[in-house]
Amino acid sequence: MRTSLKQDKGVAGLTILLSLVVMLFVIGLLVMIFALMGGELQDATTDPTAIQVINDTTSSISSVTDWYDIFIVIGAMVVLILLTVIIIVAIRGSGMMAGSA
Amino acid sequence: METNLKRDKGVAGLMILLSLVVMLFVIGLLVMIFALMGGEMKDVDSIKGSELSGTVTQDALTFSDGGTSLTECASHNLGVVTVSAVINETGAQETVPTAQYTTANCILTGIAGSVWNATAVNVTYTYVYAGTAYNVMNGTIAGIVNVTDWYDIFIVIGAMVVLILLTVIIIVAIRGSGMMDGGVATGNASRNYGSA
């Protein structure tokens, strides 16, 4: 099987950050819809157990957005690491360092 | 697999900076669009006021034309009250006429110079407030807009790459010129340093 690898240069993993931002927004949108649905379901039933279950479900999935900041930080770190790798490769490729290939 | 590598000379990694700037702009544009979309979504009345409270009575509040906070309502996001009764707590416990006050969000405000000013009252009301769906969209927007906080450091590091490659080109050029002891025009000088 022939493998086609993308060989983009200079992107330094920024597409990862782009994908991350889009993905987080889509997840947030879905969670908001689930929260709205959960609220309506709670209002539609009188059974305390059912209300408790749907309340717990809604509360749990809503806490997803608490992690968004750390996802962004980690995504940014990945980009920074890849940028740093570009720098290191550039320095090593220059032959300025002893033992560089 | 045959690999076709570009070997442009003298570019000094400027393509990296160009790609970086373009990509940052595209990400910024997307984040802006998401922030606008999210803002519109959370501003929909059915989401801002998705939760309805039960009937609440708060006692011993001081009626004032400067405004009195209805704290039960104010403890929630974007609360909006509908007052059903304001009753004088002392004496004959008269009902304060609705013409004597107005409400805005979670604030009960007496009309200017009202005779009920400084009177202790019991206020009965219901209120709507922003629930989980609003908080989720708020958190989503707050999370993704943080991306732009990293732009400065991306630009600085991208610029460092270009500067390093420029420095390498300069050093190689000086060494290759023979002006320095031990400088040779072969070896490292024959490499392509501007194609990173």
Interface residues (C-beta under 8 A of the other chain):
Chain A: R2 T3 L5 Q7 D8 K9 G10 V11 A12 L14 T15 L17 L18 V21 V22 L24 F25 I27 G28 L29 V31 M32 I33 A35 L36 G38 G39 T58 S59 S62 V64 T65 D66 Y68 D69 F71 I72 V73 G75 A76 V79 L80 L83 T84 I86 I87 V89 A90 I91 G93 S94 G95 M96
Chain B: M1 T3 L5 K6 G13 M15 I16 L17 L18 S19 L20 M23 L24 V26 I27 L30 V31 F34 M37 G38 M41 I47 S50 E51 G131 T132 A133 N135 V136 M137 G139 T140 I141 A142 G143 I144 N146 V147 W150 I153 F154 I157 G158 M160 V161 I164 L165 V168 I171 V172 G187 N188 R191 Y193 A196
